[in-house]
Amino acid sequence: MKRGPATDDKIKRTTSLTLRLNQREVRALDIYCKRFRVKSKSEFMRRTIMQAIVGRFDSEHPSLWEQGELSLFSQDLKKI
């Protein structure tokens, strides 16, 4: 299945978050990125965070979803 253009409003990244790390954490991240040739720290952190979130949701299924609802992103975010 072919995806639509990346400029689709549904997937456009418009929200910014700030992440604070201590010096040891920054050093560990820098070493990791250098060792494994990570080109974009932002993309790496976004992907890693989302994998953790979706993985946790998946492991807690079905207790997380109401009445068999399987689509995380179809829920109204105002309820959270």
PyMOL Python script that loads the backbone (N, CA, C, O; Angstrom):
from pymol import cmd

cmd.read_pdbstr("""\
ATOM      1  N   MET A   1       0.836  -1.175   0.000  1.00  0.00           N
ATOM      2  CA  MET A   1       0.000   0.000   0.000  1.00  0.00           C
ATOM      3  C   MET A   1       0.883   1.241   0.000  1.00  0.00           C
ATOM      4  O   MET A   1       1.791   1.356   0.823  1.00  0.00           O
ATOM      5  N   LYS A   2       0.632   2.145  -0.889  1.00  0.00           N
ATOM      6  CA  LYS A   2       1.440   3.343  -1.023  1.00  0.00           C
ATOM      7  C   LYS A   2       0.917   4.446  -0.112  1.00  0.00           C
ATOM      8  O   LYS A   2      -0.290   4.665  -0.013  1.00  0.00           O
ATOM      9  N   ARG A   3       1.833   5.133   0.547  1.00  0.00           N
ATOM     10  CA  ARG A   3       1.458   6.232   1.430  1.00  0.00           C
ATOM     11  C   ARG A   3       1.240   7.505   0.637  1.00  0.00           C
ATOM     12  O   ARG A   3       1.753   7.668  -0.470  1.00  0.00           O
ATOM     13  N   GLY A   4       0.466   8.408   1.232  1.00  0.00           N
ATOM     14  CA  GLY A   4       0.261   9.724   0.634  1.00  0.00           C
ATOM     15  C   GLY A   4       1.492  10.590   0.858  1.00  0.00           C
ATOM     16  O   GLY A   4       2.471  10.137   1.451  1.00  0.00           O
ATOM     17  N   PRO A   5       1.448  11.813   0.395  1.00  0.00           N
ATOM     18  CA  PRO A   5       2.597  12.705   0.558  1.00  0.00           C
ATOM     19  C   PRO A   5       2.882  12.996   2.031  1.00  0.00           C
ATOM     20  O   PRO A   5       1.965  13.031   2.850  1.00  0.00           O
ATOM     21  N   ALA A   6       4.146  13.202   2.359  1.00  0.00           N
ATOM     22  CA  ALA A   6       4.564  13.439   3.741  1.00  0.00           C
ATOM     23  C   ALA A   6       4.060  14.775   4.273  1.00  0.00           C
ATOM     24  O   ALA A   6       4.145  15.027   5.475  1.00  0.00           O
ATOM     25  N   THR A   7       3.544  15.624   3.414  1.00  0.00           N
ATOM     26  CA  THR A   7       3.056  16.923   3.853  1.00  0.00           C
ATOM     27  C   THR A   7       1.603  16.876   4.306  1.00  0.00           C
ATOM     28  O   THR A   7       1.024  17.915   4.621  1.00  0.00           O
ATOM     29  N   ASP A   8       1.013  15.705   4.346  1.00  0.00           N
ATOM     30  CA  ASP A   8      -0.357  15.533   4.793  1.00  0.00           C
ATOM     31  C   ASP A   8      -0.508  16.129   6.192  1.00  0.00           C
ATOM     32  O   ASP A   8       0.321  15.867   7.064  1.00  0.00           O
ATOM     33  N   ASP A   9      -1.550  16.922   6.417  1.00  0.00           N
ATOM     34  CA  ASP A   9      -1.755  17.600   7.695  1.00  0.00           C
ATOM     35  C   ASP A   9      -1.855  16.647   8.882  1.00  0.00           C
ATOM     36  O   ASP A   9      -1.533  17.029  10.007  1.00  0.00           O
ATOM     37  N   LYS A  10      -2.293  15.425   8.649  1.00  0.00           N
ATOM     38  CA  LYS A  10      -2.432  14.469   9.736  1.00  0.00           C
ATOM     39  C   LYS A  10      -1.090  14.028  10.307  1.00  0.00           C
ATOM     40  O   LYS A  10      -1.019  13.645  11.475  1.00  0.00           O
ATOM     41  N   ILE A  11      -0.038  14.074   9.519  1.00  0.00           N
ATOM     42  CA  ILE A  11       1.265  13.606   9.995  1.00  0.00           C
ATOM     43  C   ILE A  11       2.294  14.719  10.121  1.00  0.00           C
ATOM     44  O   ILE A  11       3.447  14.458  10.464  1.00  0.00           O
ATOM     45  N   LYS A  12       1.898  15.944   9.851  1.00  0.00           N
ATOM     46  CA  LYS A  12       2.813  17.066   9.946  1.00  0.00           C
ATOM     47  C   LYS A  12       3.214  17.281  11.398  1.00  0.00           C
ATOM     48  O   LYS A  12       2.352  17.335  12.275  1.00  0.00           O
ATOM     49  N   ARG A  13       4.495  17.404  11.660  1.00  0.00           N
ATOM     50  CA  ARG A  13       4.989  17.617  13.020  1.00  0.00           C
ATOM     51  C   ARG A  13       4.986  19.119  13.315  1.00  0.00           C
ATOM     52  O   ARG A  13       5.785  19.877  12.764  1.00  0.00           O
ATOM     53  N   THR A  14       4.074  19.529  14.191  1.00  0.00           N
ATOM     54  CA  THR A  14       3.935  20.949  14.502  1.00  0.00           C
ATOM     55  C   THR A  14       4.181  21.255  15.972  1.00  0.00           C
ATOM     56  O   THR A  14       4.244  22.423  16.353  1.00  0.00           O
ATOM     57  N   THR A  15       4.321  20.230  16.801  1.00  0.00           N
ATOM     58  CA  THR A  15       4.511  20.426  18.232  1.00  0.00           C
ATOM     59  C   THR A  15       5.956  20.137  18.609  1.00  0.00           C
ATOM     60  O   THR A  15       6.541  19.139  18.190  1.00  0.00           O
ATOM     61  N   SER A  16       6.512  21.028  19.404  1.00  0.00           N
ATOM     62  CA  SER A  16       7.898  20.879  19.834  1.00  0.00           C
ATOM     63  C   SER A  16       7.935  20.499  21.307  1.00  0.00           C
ATOM     64  O   SER A  16       7.166  21.024  22.113  1.00  0.00           O
ATOM     65  N   LEU A  17       8.832  19.584  21.651  1.00  0.00           N
ATOM     66  CA  LEU A  17       9.042  19.187  23.039  1.00  0.00           C
ATOM     67  C   LEU A  17      10.508  19.421  23.399  1.00  0.00           C
ATOM     68  O   LEU A  17      11.384  19.371  22.536  1.00  0.00           O
ATOM     69  N   THR A  18      10.760  19.673  24.667  1.00  0.00           N
ATOM     70  CA  THR A  18      12.127  19.865  25.138  1.00  0.00           C
ATOM     71  C   THR A  18      12.507  18.689  26.021  1.00  0.00           C
ATOM     72  O   THR A  18      11.726  18.262  26.871  1.00  0.00           O
ATOM     73  N   LEU A  19      13.689  18.179  25.820  1.00  0.00           N
ATOM     74  CA  LEU A  19      14.207  17.060  26.597  1.00  0.00           C
ATOM     75  C   LEU A  19      15.477  17.521  27.297  1.00  0.00           C
ATOM     76  O   LEU A  19      16.401  18.012  26.649  1.00  0.00           O
ATOM     77  N   ARG A  20      15.527  17.369  28.592  1.00  0.00           N
ATOM     78  CA  ARG A  20      16.716  17.768  29.351  1.00  0.00           C
ATOM     79  C   ARG A  20      17.469  16.515  29.791  1.00  0.00           C
ATOM     80  O   ARG A  20      16.880  15.572  30.322  1.00  0.00           O
ATOM     81  N   LEU A  21      18.765  16.523  29.564  1.00  0.00           N
ATOM     82  CA  LEU A  21      19.634  15.421  29.953  1.00  0.00           C
ATOM     83  C   LEU A  21      20.776  15.961  30.801  1.00  0.00           C
ATOM     84  O   LEU A  21      21.163  17.122  30.668  1.00  0.00           O
ATOM     85  N   ASN A  22      21.314  15.110  31.676  1.00  0.00           N
ATOM     86  CA  ASN A  22      22.508  15.524  32.404  1.00  0.00           C
ATOM     87  C   ASN A  22      23.732  15.241  31.528  1.00  0.00           C
ATOM     88  O   ASN A  22      23.605  14.651  30.455  1.00  0.00           O
ATOM     89  N   GLN A  23      24.895  15.652  31.976  1.00  0.00           N
ATOM     90  CA  GLN A  23      26.103  15.528  31.164  1.00  0.00           C
ATOM     91  C   GLN A  23      26.440  14.084  30.819  1.00  0.00           C
ATOM     92  O   GLN A  23      26.885  13.808  29.705  1.00  0.00           O
ATOM     93  N   ARG A  24      26.237  13.160  31.751  1.00  0.00           N
ATOM     94  CA  ARG A  24      26.533  11.748  31.472  1.00  0.00           C
ATOM     95  C   ARG A  24      25.591  11.185  30.427  1.00  0.00           C
ATOM     96  O   ARG A  24      26.008  10.403  29.573  1.00  0.00           O
ATOM     97  N   GLU A  25      24.318  11.576  30.484  1.00  0.00           N
ATOM     98  CA  GLU A  25      23.344  11.109  29.504  1.00  0.00           C
ATOM     99  C   GLU A  25      23.663  11.650  28.115  1.00  0.00           C
ATOM    100  O   GLU A  25      23.558  10.927  27.124  1.00  0.00           O
ATOM    101  N   VAL A  26      24.048  12.911  28.044  1.00  0.00           N
ATOM    102  CA  VAL A  26      24.419  13.509  26.757  1.00  0.00           C
ATOM    103  C   VAL A  26      25.638  12.803  26.183  1.00  0.00           C
ATOM    104  O   VAL A  26      25.685  12.501  24.991  1.00  0.00           O
ATOM    105  N   ARG A  27      26.605  12.545  27.019  1.00  0.00           N
ATOM    106  CA  ARG A  27      27.816  11.850  26.560  1.00  0.00           C
ATOM    107  C   ARG A  27      27.478  10.458  26.045  1.00  0.00           C
ATOM    108  O   ARG A  27      27.978  10.038  25.002  1.00  0.00           O
ATOM    109  N   ALA A  28      26.625   9.740  26.780  1.00  0.00           N
ATOM    110  CA  ALA A  28      26.218   8.396  26.352  1.00  0.00           C
ATOM    111  C   ALA A  28      25.468   8.467  25.016  1.00  0.00           C
ATOM    112  O   ALA A  28      25.700   7.640  24.134  1.00  0.00           O
ATOM    113  N   LEU A  29      24.584   9.437  24.866  1.00  0.00           N
ATOM    114  CA  LEU A  29      23.847   9.604  23.605  1.00  0.00           C
ATOM    115  C   LEU A  29      24.802   9.930  22.460  1.00  0.00           C
ATOM    116  O   LEU A  29      24.672   9.376  21.369  1.00  0.00           O
ATOM    117  N   ASP A  30      25.755  10.818  22.701  1.00  0.00           N
ATOM    118  CA  ASP A  30      26.736  11.177  21.665  1.00  0.00           C
ATOM    119  C   ASP A  30      27.572   9.971  21.241  1.00  0.00           C
ATOM    120  O   ASP A  30      27.805   9.755  20.052  1.00  0.00           O
ATOM    121  N   ILE A  31      28.018   9.192  22.217  1.00  0.00           N
ATOM    122  CA  ILE A  31      28.820   7.997  21.915  1.00  0.00           C
ATOM    123  C   ILE A  31      27.986   6.996  21.116  1.00  0.00           C
ATOM    124  O   ILE A  31      28.462   6.430  20.132  1.00  0.00           O
ATOM    125  N   TYR A  32      26.751   6.783  21.538  1.00  0.00           N
ATOM    126  CA  TYR A  32      25.857   5.859  20.834  1.00  0.00           C
ATOM    127  C   TYR A  32      25.662   6.293  19.387  1.00  0.00           C
ATOM    128  O   TYR A  32      25.801   5.493  18.462  1.00  0.00           O
ATOM    129  N   CYS A  33      25.340   7.567  19.205  1.00  0.00           N
ATOM    130  CA  CYS A  33      25.073   8.085  17.857  1.00  0.00           C
ATOM    131  C   CYS A  33      26.308   7.985  16.964  1.00  0.00           C
ATOM    132  O   CYS A  33      26.198   7.683  15.776  1.00  0.00           O
ATOM    133  N   LYS A  34      27.468   8.237  17.535  1.00  0.00           N
ATOM    134  CA  LYS A  34      28.710   8.128  16.762  1.00  0.00           C
ATOM    135  C   LYS A  34      28.997   6.668  16.417  1.00  0.00           C
ATOM    136  O   LYS A  34      29.320   6.349  15.273  1.00  0.00           O
ATOM    137  N   ARG A  35      28.877   5.787  17.406  1.00  0.00           N
ATOM    138  CA  ARG A  35      29.183   4.370  17.206  1.00  0.00           C
ATOM    139  C   ARG A  35      28.253   3.718  16.193  1.00  0.00           C
ATOM    140  O   ARG A  35      28.692   2.908  15.377  1.00  0.00           O
ATOM    141  N   PHE A  36      26.967   4.066  16.242  1.00  0.00           N
ATOM    142  CA  PHE A  36      25.991   3.428  15.371  1.00  0.00           C
ATOM    143  C   PHE A  36      25.563   4.309  14.204  1.00  0.00           C
ATOM    144  O   PHE A  36      24.556   4.051  13.546  1.00  0.00           O
ATOM    145  N   ARG A  37      26.344   5.342  13.965  1.00  0.00           N
ATOM    146  CA  ARG A  37      26.163   6.242  12.815  1.00  0.00           C
ATOM    147  C   ARG A  37      24.732   6.779  12.697  1.00  0.00           C
ATOM    148  O   ARG A  37      24.125   6.741  11.627  1.00  0.00           O
ATOM    149  N   VAL A  38      24.213   7.279  13.821  1.00  0.00           N
ATOM    150  CA  VAL A  38      22.893   7.910  13.834  1.00  0.00           C
ATOM    151  C   VAL A  38      23.059   9.313  13.260  1.00  0.00           C
ATOM    152  O   VAL A  38      23.805  10.125  13.808  1.00  0.00           O
ATOM    153  N   LYS A  39      22.371   9.598  12.164  1.00  0.00           N
ATOM    154  CA  LYS A  39      22.519  10.888  11.493  1.00  0.00           C
ATOM    155  C   LYS A  39      21.666  11.966  12.143  1.00  0.00           C
ATOM    156  O   LYS A  39      22.093  13.117  12.233  1.00  0.00           O
ATOM    157  N   SER A  40      20.483  11.618  12.591  1.00  0.00           N
ATOM    158  CA  SER A  40      19.565  12.600  13.170  1.00  0.00           C
ATOM    159  C   SER A  40      19.178  12.159  14.584  1.00  0.00           C
ATOM    160  O   SER A  40      18.436  11.193  14.761  1.00  0.00           O
ATOM    161  N   LYS A  41      19.684  12.869  15.575  1.00  0.00           N
ATOM    162  CA  LYS A  41      19.334  12.544  16.956  1.00  0.00           C
ATOM    163  C   LYS A  41      17.842  12.745  17.191  1.00  0.00           C
ATOM    164  O   LYS A  41      17.218  11.975  17.921  1.00  0.00           O
ATOM    165  N   SER A  42      17.272  13.767  16.579  1.00  0.00           N
ATOM    166  CA  SER A  42      15.851  14.039  16.736  1.00  0.00           C
ATOM    167  C   SER A  42      15.018  12.864  16.239  1.00  0.00           C
ATOM    168  O   SER A  42      14.113  12.402  16.935  1.00  0.00           O
ATOM    169  N   GLU A  43      15.318  12.386  15.053  1.00  0.00           N
ATOM    170  CA  GLU A  43      14.580  11.242  14.503  1.00  0.00           C
ATOM    171  C   GLU A  43      14.798  10.002  15.360  1.00  0.00           C
ATOM    172  O   GLU A  43      13.855   9.253  15.615  1.00  0.00           O
ATOM    173  N   PHE A  44      16.030   9.776  15.807  1.00  0.00           N
ATOM    174  CA  PHE A  44      16.349   8.626  16.649  1.00  0.00           C
ATOM    175  C   PHE A  44      15.547   8.662  17.946  1.00  0.00           C
ATOM    176  O   PHE A  44      14.962   7.653  18.341  1.00  0.00           O
ATOM    177  N   MET A  45      15.516   9.824  18.615  1.00  0.00           N
ATOM    178  CA  MET A  45      14.796   9.925  19.882  1.00  0.00           C
ATOM    179  C   MET A  45      13.286   9.799  19.676  1.00  0.00           C
ATOM    180  O   MET A  45      12.608   9.146  20.470  1.00  0.00           O
ATOM    181  N   ARG A  46      12.754  10.416  18.622  1.00  0.00           N
ATOM    182  CA  ARG A  46      11.323  10.320  18.327  1.00  0.00           C
ATOM    183  C   ARG A  46      10.942   8.858  18.080  1.00  0.00           C
ATOM    184  O   ARG A  46       9.953   8.369  18.627  1.00  0.00           O
ATOM    185  N   ARG A  47      11.716   8.177  17.268  1.00  0.00           N
ATOM    186  CA  ARG A  47      11.423   6.777  16.949  1.00  0.00           C
ATOM    187  C   ARG A  47      11.529   5.889  18.190  1.00  0.00           C
ATOM    188  O   ARG A  47      10.693   5.010  18.398  1.00  0.00           O
ATOM    189  N   THR A  48      12.545   6.115  19.006  1.00  0.00           N
ATOM    190  CA  THR A  48      12.753   5.316  20.212  1.00  0.00           C
ATOM    191  C   THR A  48      11.619   5.523  21.209  1.00  0.00           C
ATOM    192  O   THR A  48      11.120   4.564  21.797  1.00  0.00           O
ATOM    193  N   ILE A  49      11.214   6.778  21.398  1.00  0.00           N
ATOM    194  CA  ILE A  49      10.117   7.077  22.314  1.00  0.00           C
ATOM    195  C   ILE A  49       8.815   6.455  21.820  1.00  0.00           C
ATOM    196  O   ILE A  49       8.088   5.835  22.596  1.00  0.00           O
ATOM    197  N   MET A  50       8.522   6.616  20.541  1.00  0.00           N
ATOM    198  CA  MET A  50       7.264   6.078  20.002  1.00  0.00           C
ATOM    199  C   MET A  50       7.251   4.548  20.018  1.00  0.00           C
ATOM    200  O   MET A  50       6.196   3.946  20.217  1.00  0.00           O
ATOM    201  N   GLN A  51       8.409   3.912  19.811  1.00  0.00           N
ATOM    202  CA  GLN A  51       8.465   2.448  19.901  1.00  0.00           C
ATOM    203  C   GLN A  51       8.137   1.994  21.319  1.00  0.00           C
ATOM    204  O   GLN A  51       7.437   1.000  21.508  1.00  0.00           O
ATOM    205  N   ALA A  52       8.644   2.724  22.321  1.00  0.00           N
ATOM    206  CA  ALA A  52       8.363   2.383  23.716  1.00  0.00           C
ATOM    207  C   ALA A  52       6.879   2.560  24.025  1.00  0.00           C
ATOM    208  O   ALA A  52       6.274   1.716  24.685  1.00  0.00           O
ATOM    209  N   ILE A  53       6.298   3.654  23.548  1.00  0.00           N
ATOM    210  CA  ILE A  53       4.883   3.933  23.813  1.00  0.00           C
ATOM    211  C   ILE A  53       3.984   2.902  23.148  1.00  0.00           C
ATOM    212  O   ILE A  53       3.129   2.309  23.805  1.00  0.00           O
ATOM    213  N   VAL A  54       4.167   2.686  21.862  1.00  0.00           N
ATOM    214  CA  VAL A  54       3.321   1.736  21.134  1.00  0.00           C
ATOM    215  C   VAL A  54       3.543   0.313  21.651  1.00  0.00           C
ATOM    216  O   VAL A  54       2.593  -0.465  21.745  1.00  0.00           O
ATOM    217  N   GLY A  55       4.775  -0.028  21.982  1.00  0.00           N
ATOM    218  CA  GLY A  55       5.064  -1.349  22.541  1.00  0.00           C
ATOM    219  C   GLY A  55       4.358  -1.577  23.862  1.00  0.00           C
ATOM    220  O   GLY A  55       3.840  -2.664  24.119  1.00  0.00           O
ATOM    221  N   ARG A  56       4.337  -0.544  24.704  1.00  0.00           N
ATOM    222  CA  ARG A  56       3.647  -0.658  25.996  1.00  0.00           C
ATOM    223  C   ARG A  56       2.144  -0.797  25.784  1.00  0.00           C
ATOM    224  O   ARG A  56       1.501  -1.631  26.422  1.00  0.00           O
ATOM    225  N   PHE A  57       1.578   0.020  24.885  1.00  0.00           N
ATOM    226  CA  PHE A  57       0.158  -0.098  24.586  1.00  0.00           C
ATOM    227  C   PHE A  57      -0.169  -1.502  24.078  1.00  0.00           C
ATOM    228  O   PHE A  57      -1.176  -2.095  24.465  1.00  0.00           O
ATOM    229  N   ASP A  58       0.684  -2.017  23.219  1.00  0.00           N
ATOM    230  CA  ASP A  58       0.462  -3.341  22.650  1.00  0.00           C
ATOM    231  C   ASP A  58       0.512  -4.414  23.727  1.00  0.00           C
ATOM    232  O   ASP A  58      -0.298  -5.341  23.718  1.00  0.00           O
ATOM    233  N   SER A  59       1.467  -4.294  24.664  1.00  0.00           N
ATOM    234  CA  SER A  59       1.598  -5.305  25.711  1.00  0.00           C
ATOM    235  C   SER A  59       0.452  -5.258  26.713  1.00  0.00           C
ATOM    236  O   SER A  59       0.173  -6.261  27.369  1.00  0.00           O
ATOM    237  N   GLU A  60      -0.214  -4.125  26.845  1.00  0.00           N
ATOM    238  CA  GLU A  60      -1.319  -4.001  27.786  1.00  0.00           C
ATOM    239  C   GLU A  60      -2.680  -4.232  27.140  1.00  0.00           C
ATOM    240  O   GLU A  60      -3.703  -4.150  27.819  1.00  0.00           O
ATOM    241  N   HIS A  61      -2.707  -4.517  25.854  1.00  0.00           N
ATOM    242  CA  HIS A  61      -3.962  -4.812  25.166  1.00  0.00           C
ATOM    243  C   HIS A  61      -4.532  -6.102  25.732  1.00  0.00           C
ATOM    244  O   HIS A  61      -3.725  -7.004  25.953  1.00  0.00           O
ATOM    245  N   PRO A  62      -5.758  -6.296  25.983  1.00  0.00           N
ATOM    246  CA  PRO A  62      -6.906  -5.460  25.659  1.00  0.00           C
ATOM    247  C   PRO A  62      -7.337  -4.523  26.785  1.00  0.00           C
ATOM    248  O   PRO A  62      -8.299  -3.775  26.605  1.00  0.00           O
ATOM    249  N   SER A  63      -6.664  -4.531  27.943  1.00  0.00           N
ATOM    250  CA  SER A  63      -7.139  -3.715  29.055  1.00  0.00           C
ATOM    251  C   SER A  63      -7.082  -2.218  28.766  1.00  0.00           C
ATOM    252  O   SER A  63      -7.810  -1.450  29.395  1.00  0.00           O
ATOM    253  N   LEU A  64      -6.250  -1.791  27.848  1.00  0.00           N
ATOM    254  CA  LEU A  64      -6.130  -0.380  27.519  1.00  0.00           C
ATOM    255  C   LEU A  64      -7.304   0.115  26.684  1.00  0.00           C
ATOM    256  O   LEU A  64      -7.723   1.265  26.819  1.00  0.00           O
ATOM    257  N   TRP A  65      -7.828  -0.736  25.833  1.00  0.00           N
ATOM    258  CA  TRP A  65      -8.866  -0.320  24.882  1.00  0.00           C
ATOM    259  C   TRP A  65     -10.253  -0.603  25.422  1.00  0.00           C
ATOM    260  O   TRP A  65     -10.474  -1.618  26.083  1.00  0.00           O
ATOM    261  N   GLU A  66     -11.171   0.278  25.147  1.00  0.00           N
ATOM    262  CA  GLU A  66     -12.546   0.079  25.565  1.00  0.00           C
ATOM    263  C   GLU A  66     -13.313  -0.655  24.468  1.00  0.00           C
ATOM    264  O   GLU A  66     -13.262  -0.258  23.303  1.00  0.00           O
ATOM    265  N   GLN A  67     -14.009  -1.700  24.826  1.00  0.00           N
ATOM    266  CA  GLN A  67     -14.875  -2.456  23.928  1.00  0.00           C
ATOM    267  C   GLN A  67     -14.169  -2.885  22.641  1.00  0.00           C
ATOM    268  O   GLN A  67     -14.745  -2.778  21.558  1.00  0.00           O
ATOM    269  N   GLY A  68     -12.943  -3.363  22.745  1.00  0.00           N
ATOM    270  CA  GLY A  68     -12.236  -3.900  21.592  1.00  0.00           C
ATOM    271  C   GLY A  68     -11.688  -2.864  20.640  1.00  0.00           C
ATOM    272  O   GLY A  68     -11.278  -3.215  19.534  1.00  0.00           O
ATOM    273  N   GLU A  69     -11.665  -1.600  21.024  1.00  0.00           N
ATOM    274  CA  GLU A  69     -11.115  -0.541  20.169  1.00  0.00           C
ATOM    275  C   GLU A  69      -9.630  -0.809  19.948  1.00  0.00           C
ATOM    276  O   GLU A  69      -8.883  -0.969  20.914  1.00  0.00           O
ATOM    277  N   LEU A  70      -9.195  -0.859  18.704  1.00  0.00           N
ATOM    278  CA  LEU A  70      -7.815  -1.207  18.395  1.00  0.00           C
ATOM    279  C   LEU A  70      -6.999  -0.055  17.815  1.00  0.00           C
ATOM    280  O   LEU A  70      -5.802  -0.221  17.581  1.00  0.00           O
ATOM    281  N   SER A  71      -7.588   1.070  17.584  1.00  0.00           N
ATOM    282  CA  SER A  71      -6.866   2.154  16.932  1.00  0.00           C
ATOM    283  C   SER A  71      -6.490   3.252  17.919  1.00  0.00           C
ATOM    284  O   SER A  71      -7.339   4.049  18.317  1.00  0.00           O
ATOM    285  N   LEU A  72      -5.239   3.295  18.307  1.00  0.00           N
ATOM    286  CA  LEU A  72      -4.734   4.280  19.255  1.00  0.00           C
ATOM    287  C   LEU A  72      -4.982   5.699  18.780  1.00  0.00           C
ATOM    288  O   LEU A  72      -5.388   6.550  19.571  1.00  0.00           O
ATOM    289  N   PHE A  73      -4.751   5.968  17.519  1.00  0.00           N
ATOM    290  CA  PHE A  73      -4.784   7.323  17.016  1.00  0.00           C
ATOM    291  C   PHE A  73      -6.172   7.796  16.620  1.00  0.00           C
ATOM    292  O   PHE A  73      -6.323   8.946  16.209  1.00  0.00           O
ATOM    293  N   SER A  74      -7.188   6.954  16.729  1.00  0.00           N
ATOM    294  CA  SER A  74      -8.536   7.384  16.394  1.00  0.00           C
ATOM    295  C   SER A  74      -9.248   7.958  17.609  1.00  0.00           C
ATOM    296  O   SER A  74     -10.325   8.538  17.473  1.00  0.00           O
ATOM    297  N   GLN A  75      -8.667   7.806  18.795  1.00  0.00           N
ATOM    298  CA  GLN A  75      -9.291   8.307  20.014  1.00  0.00           C
ATOM    299  C   GLN A  75      -9.168   9.816  20.088  1.00  0.00           C
ATOM    300  O   GLN A  75      -8.225  10.394  19.547  1.00  0.00           O
ATOM    301  N   ASP A  76     -10.113  10.450  20.752  1.00  0.00           N
ATOM    302  CA  ASP A  76     -10.083  11.888  20.958  1.00  0.00           C
ATOM    303  C   ASP A  76      -9.003  12.224  21.976  1.00  0.00           C
ATOM    304  O   ASP A  76      -9.066  11.766  23.117  1.00  0.00           O
ATOM    305  N   LEU A  77      -8.010  13.018  21.579  1.00  0.00           N
ATOM    306  CA  LEU A  77      -6.897  13.341  22.456  1.00  0.00           C
ATOM    307  C   LEU A  77      -7.311  14.242  23.614  1.00  0.00           C
ATOM    308  O   LEU A  77      -6.581  14.328  24.601  1.00  0.00           O
ATOM    309  N   LYS A  78      -8.444  14.909  23.529  1.00  0.00           N
ATOM    310  CA  LYS A  78      -8.898  15.779  24.599  1.00  0.00           C
ATOM    311  C   LYS A  78      -9.274  14.988  25.836  1.00  0.00           C
ATOM    312  O   LYS A  78      -9.319  15.550  26.930  1.00  0.00           O
ATOM    313  N   LYS A  79      -9.546  13.696  25.693  1.00  0.00           N
ATOM    314  CA  LYS A  79      -9.930  12.852  26.828  1.00  0.00           C
ATOM    315  C   LYS A  79      -8.729  12.479  27.679  1.00  0.00           C
ATOM    316  O   LYS A  79      -8.901  12.066  28.825  1.00  0.00           O
ATOM    317  N   ILE A  80      -7.534  12.609  27.160  1.00  0.00           N
ATOM    318  CA  ILE A  80      -6.326  12.161  27.867  1.00  0.00           C
ATOM    319  C   ILE A  80      -5.942  13.153  28.935  1.00  0.00           C
ATOM    320  O   ILE A  80      -4.952  12.951  29.637  1.00  0.00           O
TER     321      ILE A  80
END
""", "prot")
cmd.dss("prot")
cmd.show_as("cartoon", "prot")
cmd.util.cbc("prot")
cmd.orient("prot")
